[in-house]
Amino acid sequence: MLPPAALLARSVLRPAARPGPGPRGLRSGPALSPDTVLGLAAVFVSIFGPAAWVLAHIQDYRKREE
């Protein structure tokens, strides 16, 4: 018979030693196609382009108010 500490350690470490199902939500497959990369770049520019323009010209907008 094992001492209580050994039984506790064995029961605690048992789930870590056995591999379970893989993590969900991860997608494996081929690399992104050029069409996907182009589409993501277009979305990125359409969202962040105007914001970058405003931030780059914020001093001009402030001068206009005075």
Z-matrix of the N, CA and C atoms (Angstrom, degrees):
N
C 1 1.453
C 2 1.532 1 109.09
N 3 1.321 2 115.60 1 138.99
C 4 1.463 3 121.54 2 -178.94
C 5 1.525 4 110.29 3 -85.00
N 6 1.325 5 116.96 4 150.00
C 7 1.470 6 119.09 5 175.65
C 8 1.536 7 110.08 6 -66.44
N 9 1.328 8 117.51 7 157.88
C 10 1.476 9 120.70 8 -177.20
C 11 1.534 10 113.24 9 -57.55
N 12 1.319 11 118.46 10 -36.99
C 13 1.467 12 120.57 11 -179.80
C 14 1.534 13 110.53 12 -64.08
N 15 1.326 14 116.59 13 -38.01
C 16 1.462 15 120.35 14 179.22
C 17 1.522 16 110.72 15 -69.09
N 18 1.320 17 117.10 16 -38.86
C 19 1.459 18 120.30 17 177.00
C 20 1.521 19 111.20 18 -63.94
N 21 1.335 20 116.15 19 -41.75
C 22 1.463 21 120.46 20 179.02
C 23 1.525 22 110.54 21 -64.28
N 24 1.330 23 116.88 22 -45.95
C 25 1.465 24 120.37 23 -179.80
C 26 1.522 25 110.56 24 -63.38
N 27 1.328 26 116.59 25 -39.04
C 28 1.457 27 119.83 26 179.73
C 29 1.522 28 111.63 27 -65.53
N 30 1.324 29 116.49 28 -39.90
C 31 1.460 30 118.76 29 -179.03
C 32 1.530 31 111.55 30 -74.02
N 33 1.317 32 117.38 31 -30.63
C 34 1.471 33 120.46 32 179.82
C 35 1.522 34 110.49 33 -75.34
N 36 1.313 35 116.78 34 -39.39
C 37 1.461 36 120.53 35 -175.44
C 38 1.520 37 113.27 36 -84.88
N 39 1.308 38 118.30 37 -13.64
C 40 1.458 39 120.32 38 -176.90
C 41 1.532 40 112.90 39 -60.28
N 42 1.341 41 120.70 40 -47.35
C 43 1.472 42 118.48 41 -179.84
C 44 1.532 43 113.05 42 -63.29
N 45 1.325 44 117.95 43 -31.29
C 46 1.464 45 119.81 44 -179.20
C 47 1.521 46 111.04 45 -72.81
N 48 1.311 47 117.58 46 -25.34
C 49 1.457 48 120.58 47 -177.35
C 50 1.519 49 111.82 48 -82.16
N 51 1.310 50 117.74 49 -23.38
C 52 1.460 51 120.94 50 -178.28
C 53 1.519 52 110.18 51 -96.65
N 54 1.305 53 116.79 52 125.26
C 55 1.473 54 117.40 53 177.19
C 56 1.523 55 110.38 54 -72.03
N 57 1.291 56 115.79 55 132.73
C 58 1.453 57 121.18 56 179.04
C 59 1.513 58 110.22 57 -100.78
N 60 1.304 59 116.77 58 -164.01
C 61 1.466 60 119.23 59 177.17
C 62 1.523 61 110.75 60 -66.32
N 63 1.295 62 116.40 61 153.05
C 64 1.456 63 121.55 62 -179.57
C 65 1.516 64 111.49 63 -66.02
N 66 1.332 65 117.77 64 160.66
C 67 1.460 66 120.53 65 178.79
C 68 1.520 67 111.11 66 -63.82
N 69 1.307 68 115.36 67 140.00
C 70 1.465 69 119.87 68 -178.50
C 71 1.516 70 110.34 69 -88.86
N 72 1.308 71 115.82 70 158.95
C 73 1.454 72 120.57 71 176.99
C 74 1.518 73 113.72 72 91.90
N 75 1.311 74 117.49 73 -10.49
C 76 1.459 75 119.90 74 177.79
C 77 1.513 76 108.89 75 -91.59
N 78 1.282 77 115.87 76 138.98
C 79 1.455 78 120.52 77 -177.34
C 80 1.517 79 108.39 78 -116.20
N 81 1.278 80 116.29 79 125.58
C 82 1.455 81 119.20 80 174.86
C 83 1.518 82 107.96 81 -110.21
N 84 1.270 83 115.45 82 145.79
C 85 1.450 84 119.38 83 -179.43
C 86 1.507 85 110.24 84 172.65
N 87 1.309 86 116.14 85 -166.35
C 88 1.465 87 119.01 86 -179.34
C 89 1.530 88 111.30 87 -68.68
N 90 1.298 89 115.67 88 163.43
C 91 1.465 90 121.33 89 178.71
C 92 1.529 91 109.85 90 -64.35
N 93 1.314 92 115.68 91 163.53
C 94 1.462 93 120.57 92 179.52
C 95 1.523 94 110.66 93 -64.08
N 96 1.306 95 115.77 94 140.90
C 97 1.461 96 119.79 95 178.55
C 98 1.531 97 109.02 96 -79.09
N 99 1.327 98 118.04 97 161.15
C 100 1.465 99 120.37 98 178.58
C 101 1.531 100 112.55 99 -59.06
N 102 1.346 101 117.47 100 -32.75
C 103 1.469 102 119.82 101 178.54
C 104 1.518 103 111.01 102 -64.53
N 105 1.331 104 117.10 103 -39.70
C 106 1.459 105 121.10 104 179.33
C 107 1.520 106 110.56 105 -66.33
N 108 1.312 107 116.73 106 -43.01
C 109 1.465 108 120.90 107 179.52
C 110 1.524 109 109.90 108 -62.93
N 111 1.310 110 117.40 109 -42.38
C 112 1.461 111 121.29 110 178.72
C 113 1.528 112 111.02 111 -64.21
N 114 1.317 113 117.55 112 -41.65
C 115 1.456 114 121.05 113 178.54
C 116 1.515 115 112.47 114 -64.92
N 117 1.327 116 117.61 115 -42.74
C 118 1.463 117 120.85 116 178.35
C 119 1.535 118 110.80 117 -65.34
N 120 1.311 119 117.13 118 -38.16
C 121 1.468 120 120.48 119 177.83
C 122 1.529 121 110.57 120 -65.00
N 123 1.329 122 117.50 121 -39.49
C 124 1.466 123 120.77 122 178.95
C 125 1.525 124 111.15 123 -65.44
N 126 1.318 125 117.45 124 -40.87
C 127 1.470 126 120.40 125 177.95
C 128 1.532 127 109.88 126 -65.27
N 129 1.324 128 117.02 127 -42.93
C 130 1.460 129 121.40 128 179.75
C 131 1.527 130 111.10 129 -59.52
N 132 1.335 131 116.63 130 -46.62
C 133 1.468 132 120.67 131 -178.71
C 134 1.522 133 110.80 132 -67.80
N 135 1.329 134 117.59 133 -38.69
C 136 1.465 135 119.46 134 -177.93
C 137 1.526 136 112.12 135 -69.88
N 138 1.315 137 117.58 136 -25.81
C 139 1.470 138 119.75 137 178.83
C 140 1.527 139 110.95 138 -88.43
N 141 1.320 140 116.94 139 -48.80
C 142 1.458 141 120.09 140 -173.63
C 143 1.523 142 114.18 141 -90.31
N 144 1.310 143 118.89 142 -15.14
C 145 1.460 144 121.25 143 179.01
C 146 1.519 145 112.75 144 -62.56
N 147 1.335 146 119.09 145 -54.05
C 148 1.465 147 119.33 146 178.89
C 149 1.533 148 113.14 147 -62.02
N 150 1.325 149 116.72 148 -37.69
C 151 1.467 150 119.18 149 178.67
C 152 1.530 151 110.54 150 -64.37
N 153 1.320 152 117.33 151 -40.82
C 154 1.461 153 120.66 152 178.40
C 155 1.525 154 110.68 153 -65.73
N 156 1.334 155 117.31 154 -36.95
C 157 1.465 156 121.12 155 178.73
C 158 1.532 157 110.37 156 -62.79
N 159 1.314 158 116.56 157 -46.38
C 160 1.471 159 120.53 158 -179.52
C 161 1.519 160 110.25 159 -63.79
N 162 1.325 161 117.43 160 -44.55
C 163 1.463 162 119.53 161 -179.85
C 164 1.523 163 111.52 162 -66.25
N 165 1.316 164 118.47 163 -33.26
C 166 1.460 165 121.08 164 179.66
C 167 1.529 166 111.28 165 -71.82
N 168 1.345 167 118.29 166 -26.71
C 169 1.453 168 122.01 167 -176.81
C 170 1.517 169 113.06 168 -112.12
N 171 1.329 170 117.71 169 21.62
C 172 1.465 171 120.78 170 -176.34
C 173 1.529 172 111.24 171 -63.63
N 174 1.318 173 117.71 172 -33.40
C 175 1.467 174 119.99 173 178.96
C 176 1.527 175 110.61 174 -67.13
N 177 1.332 176 117.91 175 -37.37
C 178 1.457 177 120.87 176 177.28
C 179 1.528 178 110.59 177 -63.86
N 180 1.314 179 117.42 178 -39.95
C 181 1.457 180 121.20 179 179.84
C 182 1.529 181 111.11 180 -66.74
N 183 1.335 182 116.25 181 -36.88
C 184 1.475 183 120.09 182 179.07
C 185 1.535 184 110.60 183 -68.63
N 186 1.326 185 117.26 184 -39.94
C 187 1.463 186 120.17 185 179.13
C 188 1.520 187 111.75 186 -65.24
N 189 1.305 188 116.70 187 -33.33
C 190 1.456 189 121.91 188 -178.59
C 191 1.538 190 111.60 189 -66.83
N 192 1.336 191 117.16 190 -30.62
C 193 1.463 192 121.51 191 -178.13
C 194 1.529 193 111.91 192 -73.65
N 195 1.322 194 118.20 193 -27.12
C 196 1.466 195 121.31 194 -175.39
C 197 1.502 196 113.06 195 -75.32
